[in-house]
Amino acid sequence: MHYIDCQRLPELKAGRYDAKQLFWEGEPTAEMALITTGELFRQLERELASADVLRILDRSWLTGTEFKQQVETRVDEFRRRGGQVEYRGPDA
């Protein structure tokens, strides 16, 4: 979900969005510091740099060709550095 928000950052910054789309069942717009997709993946890389084990609990969220490729690239690099990847959950 955060990845989708990051993709919309230029649109949101430019004010090109329908305010009605930002509400869900009466909930107000979430207030969050939006980052770019590049910043999102750099953050993932920093977190993986200090980890020994990566547990992926559900792969169903790895959809979309670009997103899946970006995540898998980082997971592959984590493995090459000696990190252990564990898949758990219904699709393990």
VENBEL-V55256 format. One line per field, one symbol per residue. phi: phi as a letter, one per 30 degrees, with the letter a starting at -180 (. if undefined). psi: psi as a letter, one per 30 degrees, with the letter a starting at -180 (. if undefined). Layout:
phi: ???
psi: ???
//
This chain:
phi: .dddddddeeddddicacedddcbhiddedcbddbddddddddddddddcccbcccdaddddcieddedddddddddedddjdccccbjdcd
psi: eeeeeeffeeeeefgiljeffgkjhfklkkjljklleeeeeeeeeeeffglekjjjfjfffilkeeeeeeeeeeeeeeeefglkkkklafg.
//
